[in-house]
Amino acid sequence: MAPTDIDSKRMSDTTEDGSMDRRGNPAVKANTGKWRSSILLLVNYGLVTCAFFGVGVNLVVFLRRVLHQDNAEAANSISKWTGTVYIFSLIGAFMSDSYWGRYITCAIFQMIYVTGLVILSLASWFLLVKPSGRCGAAGEHCDAPSTAGVAVFYLSTYMIAFGNGGYQPSIATFGSDQFDETDPNEARSKVAFFSYFYLALNVGSLFSNTVLVYYEDEGKWVMGFWVSAAAAAMALVLFLLGTPSYRHFKPTGNPLTRIAQVFVAAFRKWRTDVPRSELLHEVDGDESRIAGIRKILHSDQIRFLDKAATVTEEDYCTPENMQNPWRLCTVTQVEEVKCILKMLPIWLCTIVYSVVFTQMASLFVEQGTTMNTNIGSFHVPAASMSVFDILSVLAFIAIYRRVLVPVMSRLSGNPQGLTELQRMGVGLVVGMAAMVVAGVVEVERLKRVVAPDQPSSLSVLWQVPQYALIGASEVFMYVGQLEFFNGQAPDGVKSFGSSLCMASISLGNYVSIMLVSVVTSLTAGDRRPGWIPGNLNSGHLDRFYFLLAALSLVDLAVYVACAVWYKGIKLDSNEEKANKITVVHV
């Protein structure tokens, strides 16, 4: 065999997207990545999710029964905590993209996560759940918590938030890194990965939302928290076992510096006219000036930033300027900033949906506790109703991939059926419908209230449609978000792209806190209990749900306008390989 043939064969045996093995060599396809590694990461994520929801799904009940918070305070506490979980995702994404890489980031934040769960279990065992036994079960009294117990509780839960938040965007991107998008077969698997990723999230939470939530509702909080800690520890062990076969990408350095350079260079030349795109500055060859980032083709949007890549006469005459990114940036560096800016309007439109989504962990649960939770002789914990959300997600992922994608691909000519932006739009509509249904159920619940201090006679099973609609909306919205932000983010900020999905949930929780507070202050008075009082039987939670539906309708109109304006990232082809040009249509 000729030397050139040997070299060609060696090249075909390794990945061509820049991924490496743990020693820093080009990753060999046969020995690294693909489904062998990604399945391990999916199981890891499922266990981490099981641990997270083992704490989070019933935490609003724990706050009320054990820490003696009222309904509004508990709902706001949950929104603050959940919001903090996802705001920490920005920190994890920054460290992953800039310095540590995806693998190290996932490992470190999982260790913090396990530590927080162990501390929470110990705090509940020795400081909070007093008297031991059935304390915190329905109708069972708990002693007032000590100051030390409350302090350790918040320390541990926010360690859990920090660990889980930092881990989530990195694991999503790390899992997709296991597929070489320049290989057509692996590229298809990479698209499918995000659906399975969200599937793993829901399968992992299924145990927590059925078995664990039942025992916790019966007062076995300590056992529930220890099971969550064990699941997280097992997830960490599995993650480390896969170390030899993972594919890695080098971190590309601080993206904030590159972003600042583009704005500084553009403002320095704010009087300069922008020439034709082919005259803008870009380095020769296949590689960009930024190590680890593929070249990005020029786009016609946000043209002011093109001034940063405009070569002036002064730049030509001063060789130092040509190498100074604070004066002259490449097209790729400018387009990296453009891509981030173009994604932000889309991202902002997802926040209202996240406000809708977060009601499932707070007001849906509180609504359920004021309904008839008995089916025959069996008691159904209100928090366990979220199992119907999970089942809906599982069903709609299968329906989407097996039914809708083939049908829509034939109708639209798009192999994926619907584009990511179209899927997100459908998610907004279905989420809006969920709020309307929740409002109607609340109207019917109030009609069946006999005594103000007693639950309504309406069965908690009437909540099934609103949970199912939320689950269906997640399949379109959150899976679409993961694919969109990961696919449209430049190479140097891939984890940041994944973190935008988590940050949307975070801000949704904070906006929910604001809305609850504003609505409570505006609707409650000396003789008026308000829409969301401590006793929901004297309130009008239905009006709050209808308010969210109206806000969703306005948000949908804004989203459609942003989606029509958006144009996707275009990667420069590399010797006509399958570094595909991605254009997102509405």
Secondary structure in CASP SS format (residue, H / E / C, confidence):
PFRMAT SS
TARGET T0000
AUTHOR 0000-0000-0000
METHOD secondary structure of the structure
MODEL  1
M C 1.00
A C 1.00
P H 1.00
T H 1.00
D H 1.00
I H 1.00
D H 1.00
S H 1.00
K H 1.00
R H 1.00
M H 1.00
S H 1.00
D H 1.00
T E 1.00
T C 1.00
E C 1.00
D C 1.00
G C 1.00
S C 1.00
M E 1.00
D C 1.00
R C 1.00
R C 1.00
G C 1.00
N C 1.00
P E 1.00
A C 1.00
V E 1.00
K C 1.00
A C 1.00
N C 1.00
T C 1.00
G C 1.00
K H 1.00
W H 1.00
R H 1.00
S H 1.00
S H 1.00
I H 1.00
L H 1.00
L H 1.00
L H 1.00
V H 1.00
N H 1.00
Y H 1.00
G H 1.00
L H 1.00
V H 1.00
T H 1.00
C H 1.00
A H 1.00
F H 1.00
F H 1.00
G H 1.00
V H 1.00
G H 1.00
V C 1.00
N C 1.00
L H 1.00
V H 1.00
V H 1.00
F H 1.00
L H 1.00
R H 1.00
R H 1.00
V C 1.00
L C 1.00
H C 1.00
Q C 1.00
D C 1.00
N H 1.00
A H 1.00
E H 1.00
A H 1.00
A H 1.00
N H 1.00
S H 1.00
I H 1.00
S H 1.00
K H 1.00
W H 1.00
T H 1.00
G H 1.00
T H 1.00
V H 1.00
Y H 1.00
I H 1.00
F H 1.00
S H 1.00
L H 1.00
I H 1.00
G H 1.00
A H 1.00
F H 1.00
M H 1.00
S H 1.00
D H 1.00
S H 1.00
Y H 1.00
W H 1.00
G H 1.00
R H 1.00
Y H 1.00
I H 1.00
T H 1.00
C H 1.00
A H 1.00
I H 1.00
F H 1.00
Q H 1.00
M H 1.00
I H 1.00
Y H 1.00
V H 1.00
T H 1.00
G H 1.00
L H 1.00
V H 1.00
I H 1.00
L H 1.00
S H 1.00
L H 1.00
A H 1.00
S H 1.00
W H 1.00
F H 1.00
L H 1.00
L H 1.00
V C 1.00
K C 1.00
P C 1.00
S C 1.00
G C 1.00
R C 1.00
C C 1.00
G C 1.00
A C 1.00
A C 1.00
G C 1.00
E C 1.00
H C 1.00
C C 1.00
D C 1.00
A C 1.00
P C 1.00
S C 1.00
T H 1.00
A H 1.00
G H 1.00
V H 1.00
A H 1.00
V H 1.00
F H 1.00
Y H 1.00
L H 1.00
S H 1.00
T H 1.00
Y H 1.00
M H 1.00
I H 1.00
A H 1.00
F H 1.00
G H 1.00
N H 1.00
G H 1.00
G H 1.00
Y H 1.00
Q H 1.00
P H 1.00
S H 1.00
I H 1.00
A H 1.00
T H 1.00
F H 1.00
G H 1.00
S H 1.00
D C 1.00
Q C 1.00
F C 1.00
D C 1.00
E C 1.00
T C 1.00
D C 1.00
P H 1.00
N H 1.00
E H 1.00
A H 1.00
R H 1.00
S H 1.00
K H 1.00
V H 1.00
A H 1.00
F H 1.00
F H 1.00
S H 1.00
Y H 1.00
F H 1.00
Y H 1.00
L H 1.00
A H 1.00
L H 1.00
N H 1.00
V H 1.00
G H 1.00
S H 1.00
L H 1.00
F H 1.00
S H 1.00
N H 1.00
T H 1.00
V H 1.00
L H 1.00
V H 1.00
Y H 1.00
Y H 1.00
E H 1.00
D H 1.00
E C 1.00
G C 1.00
K C 1.00
W H 1.00
V H 1.00
M H 1.00
G H 1.00
F H 1.00
W H 1.00
V H 1.00
S H 1.00
A H 1.00
A H 1.00
A H 1.00
A H 1.00
A H 1.00
M H 1.00
A H 1.00
L H 1.00
V H 1.00
L H 1.00
F H 1.00
L H 1.00
L H 1.00
G C 1.00
T H 1.00
P H 1.00
S H 1.00
Y C 1.00
R C 1.00
H E 1.00
F C 1.00
K C 1.00
P C 1.00
T C 1.00
G C 1.00
N C 1.00
P H 1.00
L H 1.00
T H 1.00
R H 1.00
I H 1.00
A H 1.00
Q H 1.00
V H 1.00
F H 1.00
V H 1.00
A H 1.00
A H 1.00
F H 1.00
R H 1.00
K C 1.00
W C 1.00
R C 1.00
T C 1.00
D C 1.00
V C 1.00
P C 1.00
R C 1.00
S H 1.00
E H 1.00
L H 1.00
L C 1.00
H C 1.00
E C 1.00
V C 1.00
D C 1.00
G C 1.00
D C 1.00
E E 1.00
S C 1.00
R C 1.00
I C 1.00
A C 1.00
G C 1.00
I C 1.00
R E 1.00
K C 1.00
I E 1.00
L C 1.00
H C 1.00
S C 1.00
D C 1.00
Q C 1.00
I C 1.00
R H 1.00
F H 1.00
L H 1.00
D H 1.00
K H 1.00
A H 1.00
A H 1.00
T C 1.00
V C 1.00
T C 1.00
E H 1.00
E H 1.00
D H 1.00
Y H 1.00
C H 1.00
T C 1.00
P H 1.00
E H 1.00
N H 1.00
M H 1.00
Q C 1.00
N C 1.00
P C 1.00
W C 1.00
R C 1.00
L C 1.00
C C 1.00
T C 1.00
V H 1.00
T H 1.00
Q H 1.00
V H 1.00
E H 1.00
E H 1.00
V H 1.00
K H 1.00
C H 1.00
I H 1.00
L H 1.00
K H 1.00
M H 1.00
L H 1.00
P H 1.00
I H 1.00
W H 1.00
L H 1.00
C H 1.00
T C 1.00
I H 1.00
V H 1.00
Y H 1.00
S H 1.00
V H 1.00
V H 1.00
F H 1.00
T H 1.00
Q H 1.00
M H 1.00
A H 1.00
S C 1.00
L H 1.00
F H 1.00
V H 1.00
E H 1.00
Q H 1.00
G H 1.00
T H 1.00
T C 1.00
M C 1.00
N E 1.00
T C 1.00
N E 1.00
I E 1.00
G C 1.00
S C 1.00
F E 1.00
H E 1.00
V C 1.00
P C 1.00
A H 1.00
A H 1.00
S H 1.00
M H 1.00
S H 1.00
V H 1.00
F H 1.00
D H 1.00
I H 1.00
L H 1.00
S H 1.00
V H 1.00
L H 1.00
A H 1.00
F H 1.00
I H 1.00
A H 1.00
I H 1.00
Y H 1.00
R H 1.00
R H 1.00
V H 1.00
L H 1.00
V H 1.00
P H 1.00
V H 1.00
M H 1.00
S H 1.00
R H 1.00
L H 1.00
S H 1.00
G C 1.00
N C 1.00
P C 1.00
Q C 1.00
G C 1.00
L C 1.00
T C 1.00
E H 1.00
L H 1.00
Q H 1.00
R H 1.00
M H 1.00
G H 1.00
V H 1.00
G H 1.00
L H 1.00
V H 1.00
V H 1.00
G H 1.00
M H 1.00
A H 1.00
A H 1.00
M H 1.00
V H 1.00
V H 1.00
A H 1.00
G H 1.00
V H 1.00
V H 1.00
E H 1.00
V H 1.00
E H 1.00
R H 1.00
L H 1.00
K H 1.00
R C 1.00
V C 1.00
V C 1.00
A C 1.00
P C 1.00
D C 1.00
Q C 1.00
P C 1.00
S C 1.00
S C 1.00
L C 1.00
S E 1.00
V H 1.00
L H 1.00
W H 1.00
Q H 1.00
V H 1.00
P H 1.00
Q H 1.00
Y H 1.00
A H 1.00
L H 1.00
I H 1.00
G H 1.00
A H 1.00
S H 1.00
E H 1.00
V H 1.00
F H 1.00
M H 1.00
Y H 1.00
V H 1.00
G H 1.00
Q H 1.00
L H 1.00
E H 1.00
F H 1.00
F H 1.00
N H 1.00
G H 1.00
Q H 1.00
A C 1.00
P C 1.00
D H 1.00
G H 1.00
V H 1.00
K H 1.00
S H 1.00
F H 1.00
G H 1.00
S H 1.00
S H 1.00
L H 1.00
C H 1.00
M H 1.00
A H 1.00
S H 1.00
I H 1.00
S H 1.00
L H 1.00
G H 1.00
N H 1.00
Y H 1.00
V H 1.00
S H 1.00
I H 1.00
M H 1.00
L H 1.00
V H 1.00
S H 1.00
V H 1.00
V H 1.00
T H 1.00
S H 1.00
L H 1.00
T H 1.00
A E 1.00
G C 1.00
D C 1.00
R C 1.00
R C 1.00
P E 1.00
G C 1.00
W C 1.00
I C 1.00
P C 1.00
G C 1.00
N C 1.00
L H 1.00
N H 1.00
S H 1.00
G C 1.00
H C 1.00
L H 1.00
D H 1.00
R H 1.00
F H 1.00
Y H 1.00
F H 1.00
L H 1.00
L H 1.00
A H 1.00
A H 1.00
L H 1.00
S H 1.00
L H 1.00
V H 1.00
D H 1.00
L H 1.00
A H 1.00
V H 1.00
Y H 1.00
V H 1.00
A H 1.00
C H 1.00
A H 1.00
V H 1.00
W H 1.00
Y C 1.00
K C 1.00
G C 1.00
I C 1.00
K C 1.00
L E 1.00
D C 1.00
S C 1.00
N C 1.00
E C 1.00
E C 1.00
K C 1.00
A C 1.00
N C 1.00
K C 1.00
I C 1.00
T C 1.00
V C 1.00
V C 1.00
H C 1.00
V C 1.00
END
